[in-house]
């Protein structure tokens, strides 16, 4: 036989914890409306008095300041789902984005992903010794490689630099990394994503609630027991005094007990004058006895190897505790007999369901327990043989269940007292409806009500009647923080019934209007805190001589405790307007103090952050320009107008008039000449240049006639002005033309003209050009007086570069007179 899933540890302290529990998939949305099996549809059973609780404020108020630890809301549906979609699907379907999550996991937790693989590859690395030239491409320097992989980022961006060692390592380990990591790690990650998705749909870890009210010695006094901290691993005991007609008064600071696991459920019950407190964690369950002074004393700590899903305290015997395990085992612990297993079945009761969630509670008989799972509820005799029992509720046609309806919570409602309900009643909640079931009439519910909550109801509290003869309030809370208040009538042997339709109560998100306006980032943080999932619910009705008052406490997943006060309005008329509450100055002041303390808490650091770039690397070569007063003013003006920042805003250049042009000189002569040639005004520029060089009263020399060149040479497509031959070459001193007199102009020889043309022609055609120029006919008797017809001056002109070469060229020896003309 296998060992029982529960065992008693040697020390009375929590040993370990695992931060994850399974979850059940909610497959359908809740229905809207209400009905009763014993009454007509959409009508409430008739009662003598209809009760209405009027809230004191439009929403609950924070009772305690926020904790010092930041709260991480965790992943959302947008983080896990694939953002694309399949076009051929007729119905939308959620698809997990495994690729995106795998890349983020490798980025955030690279040591976990690659450390085991690195140990396997360690034997193939040579960690010491000289590097061989023959193995240069196969041996990796592990020391430098570890430095590269250890977070060395030259620019602050991980992709800004890749060394040759990293590239070589990726080539060598590519076949292994691509197969091992993607196959093994991908399967594990897909399993984790499926579990996280189920938790987003329904997180059953806090089923039953993690907030409890322990009554004190005097009426109206008691203490709240709740978990807090970033990991919910500290159990707090806060004394509170409830006064009718005023806000609850917090007495001193809370005491706390540090545990080694997150607190999931807190249960309290007073039996025979003894106040007991039971706490459930993921893998541990503990039991305390609370004295009349409010001091807890530990009784027992149990370790659950397979994970605990629920605990219950017996209303019959003090200290008796029922514990449920994910393996399907139900165990009973008593101070006298210790731990014993009374039931175990890994399969579900009615039909097959993959959820490991189990729940147990007590009945009217001290030795009979109820065992529940997602498919139904069964009554088990602890003294009989294992496996025997009777079905109390089944998700099927007997209870008129909908398709996909699952059991979420079962609770025993019978208590000893003169004005209590019948001791054989049980409450069963699903994602659609709530049922009242009698042990004497199994399978057929006495009452069914479609609660209409948008989230799964995991919290329920049955309160004593506010006055004699009034029905008992039943609080129902959804996982999203929605609240409903119902009244159950039917004391003694009468049939239980609902006193009127349910009443919706304000949630924590309705308190947003009481807080002062904030900037968008802080406003989003406040909204995220107010809409945190509800994990605890407690209520108390202090004794009052006048109007009964209901004090309602809520606990969020962030560890915040909120309070809502309601007073009873009896016998409201059918035509009476609904009461409206307003915020008081004390309420807004309390919200402002709580918000100030919340904003002082540092937010949780993100798991992944985008890489940042270093401005020293990018802006190191730029020197800051000193523009006193103008640059900040221009920047503000551009930002106010919503336009781009321009140079004139910084005062770097004049905005109205252009900078004065420099004086003409040898340095500026080339740029002017090139600009004129580009605009096709080279001849006009030369005329102006000659006029300024000759001075007033002198006439410029007439242009010589030019000879038309043949169109055979296409390389001479530019323009060449042969009038450059009449100007002397500039002096080496590069002085201004007006600063010194010009020497007499001497016409260049025919060889110099040929050399001018040859300099602007490629080298392989220069000899051909010289031979062609040598055959040109000469006009006149003066030596070197080569001329071309003036009618063809527009067809053959030199470019500015050729003109500059012509000016700088020297004289060449005379060539022979051509014997052949064209």
C-alpha positions in Angstrom: 0.0 0.0 0.0 1.2 3.5 -0.7 1.9 6.0 2.0 -0.9 8.4 2.9 -0.6 11.9 1.3 -0.6 13.6 4.7 2.0 13.2 7.4 2.8 14.9 10.6 6.2 16.7 10.6 8.6 16.5 13.5 8.6 20.2 14.2 5.5 22.5 14.6 6.8 24.8 11.9 6.0 25.1 8.2 8.8 23.4 6.2 8.5 24.4 2.6 6.1 25.8 0.0 5.5 25.5 -3.7 4.1 28.7 -5.3 1.7 27.0 -7.7 -1.6 25.2 -7.5 -3.8 23.6 -10.2 -6.9 25.4 -11.6 -10.2 24.4 -13.1 -11.2 25.6 -16.5 -14.4 27.7 -16.5 -15.9 26.8 -19.9 -19.0 29.0 -20.1 -20.1 32.5 -19.0 -22.5 32.9 -16.1 -26.2 33.2 -16.9 -28.2 36.3 -15.9 -31.4 36.1 -14.0 -32.8 34.1 -11.1 -35.2 31.2 -10.7 -36.5 28.8 -8.1 -37.6 25.2 -8.4 -40.5 25.8 -6.0 -41.6 29.2 -7.4 -42.5 30.6 -10.7 -39.7 31.9 -12.9 -38.5 35.5 -12.6 -40.6 36.1 -9.4 -39.3 36.1 -5.8 -41.1 34.1 -3.2 -43.5 36.2 -1.1 -42.4 37.1 2.4 -43.9 39.4 5.0 -40.9 41.7 5.1 -38.5 42.7 2.3 -35.1 43.7 3.6 -32.8 46.3 2.0 -29.4 47.2 3.2 -28.4 50.8 2.4 -24.6 51.4 2.0 -23.1 54.4 4.0 -20.8 55.3 1.1 -20.9 54.7 -2.7 -18.0 52.2 -2.3 -15.8 50.5 0.3 -13.1 52.4 2.0 -9.5 51.3 2.8 -9.4 50.2 6.5 -5.6 49.6 6.8 -2.7 51.3 5.0 -1.1 49.5 2.1 1.8 47.2 2.9 5.4 48.1 2.2 5.9 45.4 -0.4 5.1 46.1 -4.1 2.4 44.0 -5.7 2.8 42.3 -9.0 -0.5 41.6 -10.8 1.1 38.8 -12.8 0.4 37.8 -16.4 -2.8 38.7 -18.2 -4.6 37.1 -21.1 -2.9 39.5 -23.5 0.5 38.3 -22.4 -0.3 34.6 -23.1 -2.5 34.7 -26.2 -1.4 34.7 -29.8 -2.2 38.1 -31.2 -2.8 36.9 -34.8 -5.6 34.7 -35.9 -6.5 32.0 -38.3 -8.8 33.3 -41.0 -10.4 29.9 -41.7 -11.8 29.6 -38.2 -15.6 30.2 -38.0 -15.5 30.7 -34.2 -12.8 32.6 -32.3 -10.5 30.4 -30.3 -7.8 31.3 -27.8 -4.3 30.2 -29.0 -1.3 30.3 -26.7 1.7 32.2 -28.1 4.4 29.6 -27.2 7.0 31.1 -29.5 6.9 34.6 -27.8 6.9 33.1 -24.3 9.8 30.8 -25.2 11.9 33.7 -26.5 11.1 35.8 -23.4 12.0 32.8 -21.1 15.3 32.4 -22.8 16.0 36.1 -22.5 14.9 36.4 -18.8 16.1 33.0 -17.5 19.0 32.1 -19.7 20.9 30.5 -16.8 18.0 28.1 -16.1 17.5 27.3 -19.8 21.2 26.7 -20.8 22.9 25.7 -17.5 22.0 21.9 -17.7 23.0 21.9 -21.4 26.3 23.6 -20.6 27.1 20.9 -18.0 26.6 18.3 -20.7 28.8 20.1 -23.1 31.5 20.8 -20.5 33.5 17.7 -21.4 33.9 18.9 -25.0 35.5 22.2 -23.9 39.2 22.7 -23.3 39.4 25.0 -20.3 43.2 25.3 -20.1 46.3 24.9 -22.2 47.7 26.6 -25.2 45.6 27.1 -28.3 46.6 25.0 -31.2 46.7 26.5 -34.7 45.3 23.3 -36.2 42.2 23.6 -33.9 41.8 27.3 -34.3 38.3 27.0 -35.7 37.1 24.3 -33.3 38.6 25.3 -29.9 36.7 28.1 -28.0 38.3 30.3 -25.4 36.0 29.6 -22.5 37.3 32.5 -20.4 36.6 35.1 -23.0 33.4 33.4 -24.0 32.1 33.5 -20.4 32.9 37.2 -20.3 31.0 37.8 -23.5 28.0 35.8 -22.3 28.2 37.3 -18.8 26.4 40.5 -19.7 29.1 42.5 -21.3 27.2 45.1 -23.4 29.5 47.8 -24.9 26.6 50.0 -26.0 24.1 49.1 -23.4 22.2 47.1 -26.0 22.6 43.3 -26.1 22.4 43.2 -29.9 24.9 46.0 -30.4 28.0 43.8 -30.4 28.7 40.2 -31.3 32.2 38.9 -30.9 33.8 36.3 -33.1 33.9 33.9 -30.2 30.1 34.1 -29.8 29.6 33.6 -33.5 32.0 30.6 -33.5 30.2 29.2 -30.5 26.8 29.5 -32.1 28.1 27.7 -35.2 29.6 24.8 -33.1 26.6 24.5 -30.8 23.9 25.4 -33.2 22.7 21.8 -33.9 22.6 21.0 -30.2 21.0 24.2 -29.0 18.3 24.3 -31.7 17.2 20.7 -31.0 17.6 20.2 -27.2 16.4 23.6 -26.0 13.5 23.9 -28.4 12.2 20.3 -27.8 12.7 19.8 -24.1 12.2 23.4 -22.9 9.3 23.9 -25.3 7.3 21.0 -23.9 7.8 22.2 -20.3 6.9 25.8 -21.2 3.8 24.7 -23.1 2.6 22.8 -20.0 3.3 25.9 -17.8 1.4 28.2 -20.2 -1.6 25.8 -20.2 -1.6 25.9 -16.4 -1.3 29.7 -16.3 -4.2 30.0 -18.8 -6.4 27.8 -16.6 -5.5 30.0 -13.6 -6.5 33.1 -15.5 -9.9 31.5 -16.2 -10.4 30.2 -12.7 -7.9 30.4 -9.8 -9.2 28.0 -7.2 -6.3 28.5 -4.8 -8.3 30.9 -2.6 -11.5 29.0 -2.5 -13.2 29.6 0.8 -11.4 32.9 1.4 -8.3 34.0 3.3 -10.0 36.5 5.6 -11.7 35.6 8.9 -13.3 37.5 11.7 -12.5 36.2 15.2 -15.0 37.5 17.9 -13.5 39.0 21.0 -14.6 39.0 24.7 -17.0 41.9 24.3 -19.7 42.4 21.7 -18.4 44.4 18.7 -14.8 43.6 19.5 -12.7 41.1 17.6 -9.8 40.8 15.2 -9.3 40.3 11.6 -7.0 37.5 10.5 -5.6 37.9 6.9 -2.4 37.3 4.9 -0.3 40.2 3.6 3.1 40.8 2.1 4.4 40.4 -1.4 4.1 36.6 -1.3 1.2 36.5 1.2 3.4 34.6 3.6 2.7 36.7 6.7 -0.4 36.0 8.8 -1.6 39.2 10.4 -3.9 39.6 13.5 -5.5 43.1 13.6 -7.7 44.1 16.5 -10.8 46.1 15.5 -13.6 47.6 17.5 -17.0 47.8 15.8 -19.3 50.7 16.9 -22.8 51.1 15.4 -23.2 54.3 13.5 -19.5 55.0 13.0 -16.5 53.6 11.1 -14.6 50.6 12.7 -11.8 51.6 14.9 -8.4 50.0 14.5 -6.7 49.3 17.8 -2.9 49.5 17.6 -0.6 47.8 15.1 -1.2 44.2 13.9 0.8 41.2 15.1 2.0 38.7 12.5 3.4 35.2 12.1 5.9 34.5 9.4 5.2 31.4 7.4 7.1 29.5 4.7 4.4 29.5 2.1 1.6 31.7 0.8 -1.6 31.6 2.8 -4.6 30.4 0.7 -7.4 29.9 3.2 -8.3 31.0 6.7 -11.1 29.4 8.6 -12.3 30.2 12.1 -15.0 28.6 14.3 -16.0 28.8 17.9 -17.0 25.4 19.4 -18.0 25.0 23.0 -16.5 28.4 23.9 -13.2 27.6 22.1 -12.1 29.8 19.2 -10.1 27.8 16.7 -8.2 29.1 13.6 -7.1 26.9 10.7 -4.8 28.1 7.9 -4.1 26.3 4.6 -1.1 26.9 2.4 -0.1 25.1 -0.8 1.6 22.2 1.0 0.9 22.9 4.7 -2.0 23.2 7.0 -1.9 24.6 10.5 -4.2 24.9 13.5 -4.2 27.5 16.2 -6.2 28.1 19.3 -7.1 31.7 20.0 -7.4 32.8 23.6 -9.9 35.3 24.9 -7.2 37.9 24.9 -6.7 37.3 21.2 -3.3 35.5 21.4 -2.9 32.5 19.0 -1.3 29.3 20.3 -0.2 26.7 17.7 -1.7 23.2 18.0 -0.5 21.3 15.0 1.1 21.7 11.6 0.6 19.1 8.8 2.5 18.7 5.6 0.6 17.8 2.5 2.9 16.2 -0.1 0.5 16.3 -3.1 -0.9 19.8 -2.3 -3.9 20.9 -0.2 -7.1 22.2 -1.8 -9.4 22.8 1.2 -9.7 22.6 5.0 -12.8 22.7 7.2 -13.4 22.9 11.0 -15.9 20.7 12.6 -19.0 22.4 14.3 -19.4 19.5 16.6 -16.0 18.7 18.2 -13.4 21.3 19.1 -10.2 20.9 17.2 -11.4 18.5 14.5 -10.1 19.3 11.1 -10.8 17.9 7.6 -8.1 18.2 5.0 -8.4 17.6 1.2 -5.5 16.7 -1.1 -5.0 16.9 -4.8 -4.5 13.2 -5.0 -8.1 12.6 -4.1 -7.6 11.7 -0.4 -9.6 13.1 2.5 -8.0 13.0 5.9 -9.4 13.8 9.4 -7.2 15.1 12.2 -8.3 15.3 15.8 -6.2 16.1 18.9 -7.0 12.7 20.4 -6.7 10.3 17.4 -4.2 12.3 15.3 -4.3 11.9 11.5 -6.4 9.3 9.6 -7.4 8.9 6.0 -11.1 8.3 5.6 -11.5 8.5 1.8 -9.4 8.4 -1.4 -10.4 8.3 -5.0 -8.3 9.9 -7.7 -11.3 9.8 -10.1 -14.2 12.2 -10.1 -17.6 11.3 -8.8 -20.0 11.6 -11.7 -18.1 12.0 -15.0 -14.5 12.4 -16.0 -13.0 15.9 -15.3 -9.2 16.7 -15.3 -9.3 19.0 -12.3 -7.6 17.8 -9.1 -9.6 20.1 -6.9 -11.3 18.4 -3.9 -13.4 19.8 -1.1 -14.7 18.4 2.2 -17.1 19.7 4.8 -19.1 18.4 7.8 -22.8 17.5 8.0 -25.4 17.3 10.7 -23.9 14.0 11.8 -20.5 14.3 13.5 -19.1 11.2 11.7 -20.5 12.0 8.2 -18.6 14.3 5.8 -19.3 15.6 2.4 -16.7 15.1 -0.3 -16.9 17.3 -3.5 -15.2 17.7 -6.8 -16.1 19.5 -10.0 -18.8 17.0 -11.0 -20.7 16.5 -7.7 -20.9 16.1 -3.9 -20.9 12.8 -2.0 -21.7 12.0 1.6 -19.1 9.7 3.2 -19.3 7.8 6.6 -16.0 8.0 8.4 -16.6 4.8 10.3 -17.7 2.8 7.3 -15.7 1.1 4.6 -13.8 3.4 2.2 -15.5 4.0 -1.1 -19.0 3.8 0.1 -21.3 6.8 0.2 -24.4 8.5 -1.2 -24.5 11.2 -3.8 -25.9 14.5 -2.4 -25.6 16.5 -5.6 -24.8 15.7 -9.2 -24.2 18.0 -12.1 -26.9 16.8 -14.4 -30.6 16.7 -15.3 -31.7 16.2 -11.6 -30.6 19.8 -10.8 -31.3 21.2 -14.2 -27.7 22.0 -14.8 -26.4 23.7 -17.9 -23.8 22.4 -20.3 -20.3 22.8 -18.8 -21.5 23.6 -15.3 -19.1 22.7 -12.6 -19.1 22.8 -8.8 -17.0 25.6 -7.4 -17.8 25.7 -3.6 -19.8 23.6 -1.1 -20.6 24.9 2.4 -22.5 23.4 5.4 -25.2 25.9 6.5 -26.5 24.1 9.6 -25.7 25.5 13.0 -27.1 25.0 16.5 -29.3 27.8 17.6 -33.0 28.7 18.1 -33.2 30.9 14.9 -30.9 28.9 12.6 -31.8 27.1 9.4 -32.4 23.4 9.3 -29.2 21.6 10.3 -29.3 19.4 7.1 -28.9 22.2 4.6 -25.9 22.6 2.3 -25.0 25.4 -0.1 -23.5 24.4 -3.5 -22.2 27.1 -5.9 -21.4 26.8 -9.6 -20.4 29.3 -12.1 -24.1 29.8 -13.1 -26.2 29.1 -10.0 -26.4 28.4 -6.3 -28.3 25.5 -4.9 -29.7 24.7 -1.5 -29.6 20.9 -0.9 -31.0 18.9 2.0 -29.3 15.8 3.2 -32.6 14.0 3.6 -33.6 14.7 -0.1 -30.4 14.1 -2.1 -29.9 14.9 -5.8 -33.0 17.2 -6.0 -32.2 20.8 -4.8 -34.7 22.6 -2.6 -33.8 25.9 -4.2 -31.9 27.1 -7.3 -30.9 30.7 -8.0 -29.1 32.0 -11.0 -26.8 34.5 -9.3 -25.6 36.3 -12.5 -22.1 37.1 -11.3 -19.6 37.8 -14.1 -16.9 35.9 -12.2 -16.8 32.6 -10.4 -18.3 32.7 -6.8 -15.6 31.3 -4.6 -16.5 33.1 -1.3 -19.7 32.7 0.7 -20.7 33.8 4.2 -23.9 33.1 6.1 -24.6 35.6 8.8 -26.9 35.5 11.8 -30.3 37.3 11.5 -30.0 41.1 12.3 -33.1 40.9 14.5 -35.4 38.3 15.8 -37.8 37.0 13.1 -35.8 38.4 10.2 -34.2 36.2 7.5 -30.5 35.4 7.5 -28.2 37.4 5.1 -26.0 35.3 2.8 -23.1 37.1 1.2 -21.8 35.8 -2.2 -18.6 37.2 -3.7 -17.1 36.6 -7.1 -13.4 36.3 -7.9 -13.5 39.7 -9.6 -14.8 41.5 -6.5 -18.5 41.5 -7.3 -20.8 41.2 -4.2 -24.4 40.0 -3.9 -26.5 39.9 -0.7 -29.3 37.4 -0.4 -31.7 36.6 2.5 -32.7 33.1 3.3 -35.8 32.5 5.3 -37.2 29.2 6.6 -36.4 28.5 10.2 -37.1 25.1 11.8 -39.1 22.7 9.7 -40.3 25.2 7.1 -39.0 25.1 3.6 -36.0 27.4 2.9 -36.7 30.2 0.5 -35.2 33.5 -0.6 -36.7 36.7 0.8 -36.9 38.8 -2.4 -34.4 39.3 -5.2 -30.7 39.6 -4.5 -29.1 43.0 -3.8 -25.9 44.0 -5.5 -23.4 45.7 -3.3 -20.7 48.2 -4.3 -17.3 46.8 -5.2 -13.8 48.2 -4.6 -13.7 49.6 -8.2 -16.7 51.9 -7.3 -14.4 53.7 -4.8 -12.3 55.3 -7.6 -14.3 58.5 -7.5 -13.3 59.1 -3.9 -9.6 59.5 -4.7 -8.1 62.7 -6.0 -7.2 63.0 -9.8 -3.8 61.7 -10.7 -1.4 61.6 -13.6 -2.1 58.7 -16.1 0.6 56.4 -14.7 -0.4 56.8 -11.1 -4.1 56.6 -12.1 -3.5 53.3 -13.8 -1.7 52.0 -10.8 -4.6 52.9 -8.6 -7.1 51.3 -10.8 -5.0 48.2 -11.0 -4.9 48.1 -7.2 -8.7 48.6 -6.8 -9.5 45.9 -9.4 -7.3 43.2 -7.9 -9.0 39.8 -7.5 -10.9 39.2 -4.2 -9.4 36.5 -2.0 -11.2 37.1 1.3 -14.6 38.1 2.7 -15.7 38.6 6.3 -18.7 40.2 7.9 -20.0 41.0 11.4 -23.3 42.4 12.8 -22.5 44.2 16.0 -25.4 44.5 18.6 -27.3 47.7 18.2 -30.4 49.0 19.9 -31.5 51.0 16.9 -31.0 50.2 13.2 -29.0 47.0 12.6 -25.6 47.7 11.0 -23.6 45.3 8.8 -19.8 45.6 8.7 -18.4 44.1 5.6 -14.7 43.4 5.1 -12.9 42.6 1.8 -9.4 41.4 1.1 -7.7 41.8 -2.3 -4.9 39.8 -3.8 -2.7 42.8 -3.2 -3.1 42.4 0.6 -5.4 45.5 1.0 -8.3 45.3 3.5 -11.4 47.4 2.6 -14.5 48.1 4.8 -18.1 48.8 3.8 -20.8 49.8 6.3 -24.5 49.1 5.6 -27.5 49.8 7.7 -30.9 48.0 7.4 -33.8 49.8 5.8 -36.9 47.7 6.8 -40.2 47.6 4.8 -39.2 49.8 1.9 -42.3 50.8 -0.2 -42.6 49.5 -3.7 -42.6 53.0 -5.1 -39.9 54.4 -2.8 -36.8 55.7 -4.6 -33.6 53.8 -4.2 -31.3 55.3 -1.6 -28.2 57.1 -2.8 -25.1 57.5 -0.8 -22.4 60.2 -1.1 -18.8 60.7 -0.1 -18.2 62.4 3.2 -15.2 64.6 3.9 -13.9 62.0 6.3 -14.1 59.3 3.6 -12.2 61.3 1.0 -9.6 62.3 3.5 -9.1 58.6 4.4 -8.7 57.7 0.7 -6.2 60.5 0.2 -4.1 59.3 3.1 -4.2 55.7 1.8 -3.3 56.9 -1.8 -0.3 58.9 -0.5 1.0 55.8 1.3 0.4 53.7 -1.8 2.4 56.0 -4.1 5.3 56.0 -1.7 5.7 52.2 -2.2 8.1 51.5 -5.0 6.4 49.6 -7.9 7.5 46.0 -8.7 10.4 45.9 -11.1 9.5 44.5 -14.5 10.7 41.1 -15.4 11.8 42.3 -18.9 12.8 45.8 -19.9 13.7 47.1 -23.3 17.5 47.7 -23.8 18.7 51.3 -23.4 21.5 53.0 -25.4 24.4 54.9 -23.9 24.4 58.6 -24.9 28.1 58.7 -24.2 28.9 56.5 -27.1 26.5 58.3 -29.5 27.0 61.9 -28.4 30.7 61.7 -27.3 32.0 63.4 -30.5 29.6 66.3 -30.3 30.6 69.4 -28.3 27.7 71.2 -26.7 27.1 74.5 -28.4 26.8 77.4 -26.1 23.7 79.4 -26.8 22.9 81.2 -23.6 19.2 81.8 -23.2 18.2 81.2 -26.9 18.3 77.4 -27.0 16.0 76.7 -24.0 13.6 79.4 -25.1 13.5 78.1 -28.7 13.0 74.5 -27.4 10.0 75.5 -25.3 8.5 77.5 -28.2 8.8 74.6 -30.6 7.3 72.2 -28.0 4.4 74.5 -27.3 3.6 74.8 -31.0 4.0 71.1 -31.6 6.5 71.5 -34.5 10.0 70.3 -35.2 13.0 72.1 -33.7 14.8 74.1 -36.3 18.2 75.9 -36.4 16.6 79.3 -36.2 15.0 78.3 -32.9 18.4 77.8 -31.3 19.8 81.0 -32.6 22.6 79.3 -34.6 22.0 81.2 -37.9 20.3 84.6 -38.5 16.6 84.0 -39.4 15.9 87.3 -41.3 19.0 88.1 -43.5 21.6 85.9 -45.0 25.3 86.0 -44.1 27.3 88.5 -46.2 29.2 86.9 -49.1 33.0 86.9 -48.8 35.1 89.3 -50.8 36.1 88.0 -54.3 39.5 86.6 -54.4 41.6 83.7 -55.7 40.1 81.3 -53.2 36.5 82.2 -54.3 37.3 82.4 -58.1 37.0 78.7 -58.7 33.6 78.4 -57.0 32.2 81.4 -58.9 33.5 80.0 -62.2 32.0 76.5 -61.5 28.7 78.0 -60.4 28.5 80.1 -63.6 29.5 77.1 -65.8 26.8 75.0 -64.1 24.2 77.6 -64.9 25.4 77.9 -68.5 26.8 81.4 -68.1 30.5 80.7 -68.4 31.0 83.2 -71.3 29.2 86.0 -69.4 31.4 85.3 -66.3 34.5 85.5 -68.4 33.4 88.8 -69.9 32.9 90.2 -66.5 36.3 88.8 -65.4 38.1 90.3 -68.3 36.4 93.7 -67.9 37.5 93.9 -64.2 41.1 92.9 -65.1 41.5 95.4 -67.9 40.3 98.3 -65.9 38.4 101.4 -67.0 39.1 102.8 -70.4 40.5 99.6 -71.9 38.6 97.5 -74.5 38.7 93.8 -74.3 40.4 91.9 -77.1 38.2 90.4 -79.7 37.7 86.7 -79.7 39.6 84.7 -82.2 37.9 82.7 -84.8 37.6 79.1 -84.0 37.7 76.0 -86.1 34.8 73.6 -86.0 35.9 70.2 -84.8 34.6 67.0 -86.2 31.8 65.1 -84.4 33.8 62.0 -84.6 35.2 62.4 -81.1 32.3 62.2 -78.8 34.5 62.7 -75.8 34.7 66.5 -76.5 31.1 67.0 -75.6 31.9 69.7 -73.1 32.4 73.3 -73.8 35.8 74.8 -74.4 36.3 78.6 -74.6 39.4 79.2 -76.7 39.5 82.8 -75.5 41.4 81.4 -72.5 44.4 81.3 -74.7 44.5 85.1 -74.7 44.8 85.3 -70.9 48.1 84.8 -69.1 48.5 82.0 -66.5 48.0 83.2 -63.0 51.0 83.9 -60.8 51.9 81.4 -58.1 51.2 84.0 -55.4 47.5 83.8 -56.1 47.0 87.5 -55.5 43.9 89.5 -56.3 43.5 90.8 -59.9 43.2 94.4 -58.9 46.1 94.4 -56.5 48.8 94.2 -59.1 49.1 95.2 -62.9 48.6 92.5 -65.4 51.5 91.5 -67.7 51.1 91.9 -71.5 49.0 89.3 -73.1 50.9 86.9 -75.4 49.0 84.4 -77.5 49.9 80.8 -76.8 51.4 78.5 -79.4 49.5 75.8 -81.2 51.3 73.1 -79.0 50.0 74.8 -75.8 46.4 74.7 -77.2 46.8 71.1 -78.0 48.0 70.4 -74.5 45.0 72.1 -73.0 42.7 69.9 -75.0 44.6 66.8 -74.1 44.5 67.3 -70.4 40.7 66.9 -70.3 40.7 63.7 -72.4 41.3 60.2 -71.1 44.9 59.0 -71.5 44.1 56.4 -74.1 42.7 59.1 -76.4 45.2 61.8 -75.8 47.6 60.8 -78.6 44.7 60.5 -81.1 43.6 64.0 -80.0 47.1 65.4 -80.6 47.3 63.9 -84.0 43.9 65.4 -84.9 44.9 68.8 -83.6 48.1 68.7 -85.6 46.1 68.4 -88.8 44.0 71.5 -88.1 44.7 74.4 -90.7 46.3 77.6 -89.4 45.1 81.2 -90.3 47.4 84.1 -90.4 51.2 84.4 -90.6 51.8 84.8 -86.9 53.2 81.7 -85.3 50.9 79.8 -83.2 47.9 81.9 -84.3 45.5 79.0 -84.5 41.9 80.0 -84.9 38.5 78.4 -85.5 35.5 79.8 -87.1 33.4 82.0 -84.8 30.2 80.5 -86.1 31.0 77.2 -84.3 31.9 78.6 -80.9 28.7 77.1 -79.4 29.5 73.6 -80.6 32.9 73.2 -79.0 33.6 74.8 -75.7 35.6 73.7 -72.7 34.3 72.9 -69.3 35.5 75.0 -66.3 38.1 72.3 -65.5 39.4 72.5 -69.1 39.5 76.3 -68.9 41.5 76.1 -65.6 43.9 73.7 -67.3 44.3 76.0 -70.2 45.2 78.9 -68.0 47.8 77.0 -66.1 49.4 75.3 -69.1 52.7 76.5 -70.3 54.0 77.2 -73.8 54.8 74.3 -76.1 57.1 74.1 -79.2 55.6 74.8 -82.6 54.5 71.9 -84.6 54.7 71.6 -88.4 52.2 73.3 -90.5 49.6 70.8 -91.7 49.9 69.8 -95.3 46.4 68.6 -95.5 43.2 70.4 -94.6 39.5 69.6 -94.2 
